[in-house]
Amino acid sequence: MADTAMSVDEKFCLSEVLDTFKSCLTENKEVIIDKYVAGWRGLVRFMNSLGSIFSFISKDAVSKIQIMVNLRNGENGEQYFTIQSMVKYELDNGLVDTTKRGSHPDSGCRTLLRLHRALRWLELFLERLRTSAEDSKTSVMCSEAYSESLAQFHPWLIQKAAGMAFCALPGRLTFFEVMNVGSPEQVVAMLGEALPLISEVYQITEDLYAKHDLLGIP
């Protein structure tokens, strides 16, 4: 069953997130929800390590993580072993509000879609960090990644608040220090390992949701 413990005091470590996403996929390329949630816990620690700048995203992620944990620990928890089994179970049993908000606002499909969208933003931002020059502005990288992903799902006021928050981001080397891997070269190398794994998990989820017309769940 899913682990309910999540300490905000735990330090982020990029290598742990890498290991988690490595173990996220089954041999049949299904996404294991417990591992997906564990990976997200690590990403929340990453955001929290930078102070309150990302709190508008990390707080929402924590609430979504808890919903997924509750589903895994519930009476039908075995149906939520993988994202694939969850989608089939909830669609077969009419547990997803696909066209308008209704009686299933905390369905697994809707909840995980919100994490899925945020994962794309983090993937894009981390890729920019990996490939950028030492003097590149993290505020620009983060804003660009946000505009290409999460912004389209946020109301104007949140978009404006996010833009202001990104202006206060620390430099590239501070981000690398937070990752607790070693030298900048070691961080870049490990990001090179981690990001393809995160990207694969994202794409498998994206394709599954697209197949079942779930990408626009309100």
N, C-alpha and C positions, 0 to 999 in steps of 0.2 A: 504493500500500500504506500501511498505518497507520504513523504515526511512533512510534518507540519511546522517544524522548527525553522526559524529564519532570523538570525541575529544580524541587526544592522551594524554591529560592531565588528563583524568579521571582515578581514581585509580581502580586497579583491586580488585574485591571482589569475593572470591570463592563462597560465598552463592548466589550471583546474577547469576553466571554461572549455579549453581545447579538448581536454580529456572527456568532458561531459558530452560535447557535441560529437566526438568520435564514437561514443557509445549510444548515440541517439537513434541510430537507424538499425533496423533488423536486417537480416540477410535478404529479405524481400523488399527492402527499402521502405518499410513502414516506420513512422516516427513514433517512438515510445514517449508517451506523455510525461511520465515521471522524470525522464532524462531531459526532456524539453523544459520542464518546469525548473529542474536543477540548473540548467544552463541559464535560464532567465534570472534565477536567484543571483548567480554570479554577475550577470550584467547589471542588475540593480545595485549590487555592491560597488561596481565600477562607477555608476552614476552617483551614488551616495558619497563615494570617496572624493568627489569634486565639490562637495558642499551642496547648497540648495539650488544650484543653477538648473539642474535637471529634475527638480522635484515634481514639476507639473506632469512629467512622464513617469518617473519612478514610482510615485504614489499610486498612480492608476495601475501600473504594472503589478505592484504588490497586491492590490485588491483583486486583480484578475488572476494572479497566481493562487490566491486563497480560494477563489471560486473553483479553480481546476482541482486543487487539493481536496476540497470538500466533495466534489464529484467522484474523485478517485476513491475516497474513503467512505462513500455512501453505499447504499444497498445494491446499486447497480454498477459499482466501481469497476468490475471486470470488463464492462462494456467500454470503459474509458482507458484501456491499456495502451492503445495507439490512437493517433489522430484518425486513422482510417476506420477503425472499429467504432470510434465515437461518432463520426459522420454518418456511418451506416445506421447505427442504433438510433440516433436522434431523428434522422430523416424517416426511418421506418416507423417510428412511433409518434411522429408529428410533434416533436419537441423543439422545433426551430421556427422562429418567426421570420419568414423569408421576405415578406413584402412590407410589413409595418410592425412597429413595436406592439407586442401583445402580451400573452400570458407567460412567455418564456424569455424574459429579459436577461436571465443569467444562464442561458443554454451554453453548453460546452462549445458549440460551433461559433456562437457569437463572441463568447469570451476569448476564445483562442484567436479569433480573427483580429481582435484588438492587439494582442501580443504579436501576432504575425506582422501586422502593419508596422509596429514599432521596431520589430527586428530588422525590417528592411532599412529603416532610418539608421540604426546602429551599424548595420553592415556597410552601408554607403559611407558613413562618417569614418569608420575604422579603416576602410579601404583608402580614403583620402589621407588619413593620418599616416598610413603605411607608405604611401607613394609620394608624399609631399616633401618639399625641401625643409631644411631646419628652421628657416625664418618664415615659413608659410603661416598665415593667420588661421588659427583654429576656429575663430568666429565665422570666417568666410566658409571654411570647409563644412562646419556644422550647419550653417544656414542653407548652403547648397543642398546638402543631404536631406535636410528637413523639407525644403521646397519640392524635392523630387519624390518625397514619400508621404510623411505624416501630414504635411500642411493641408493637403486636399481634403482631409477628413476632420480638420479642426475649424471651428468658427473663427471669424476675423479677430476677435479679442484675444483668443489664445495664440493665434499666429503672431500678433503684435507683441504679446508678452514673451513669447519664445524668442523672437528676434532681439528683444532687449536683453534677455537672459544670456543669449549666445555672445553678445558683445563683451560680457564679463568673463568669458572663458580664459583659463590660463594658457600658457604657451605649449607647444608641441612636446617639449621635454618633460613638462610637468605631467602630461598625460602618460608619457612613457614610464615615468617613475611610479605612477599609481598602479601600473600593470604588474609591478613586482616580479619582473623577469630577469633584469640585468641591464646591460648596456643598451643604448638605442639600437645598435645593430642586432642584438639578440631579440629585442622587441619586434623589430621589423621582420625578422626571420620567423618568429612565432606567429605573428599576424598573418604572414604568408601561408602558414599551415592552417590556422584557425578559420580564416575567412572563406576558403573554398568549402569547408565543412558546414559552416553556418549558411552559406549560399545554397548548398545542396538541400539542406533541411528546409530552407525558405522556399525553394523552387518546387520541391515535392509537395509541400503544403499548398502553395499557390496553384499548382496544376490540379490538385484534388478539389480545392474549393471552386476553381473555374469549371471543372467537369460537372459539378453539381449545382452550379449557378449560385454560389454562396458568398462571393466576394463583396456583394453589396448588402449584406445583412444589416438592417437598420439598428 
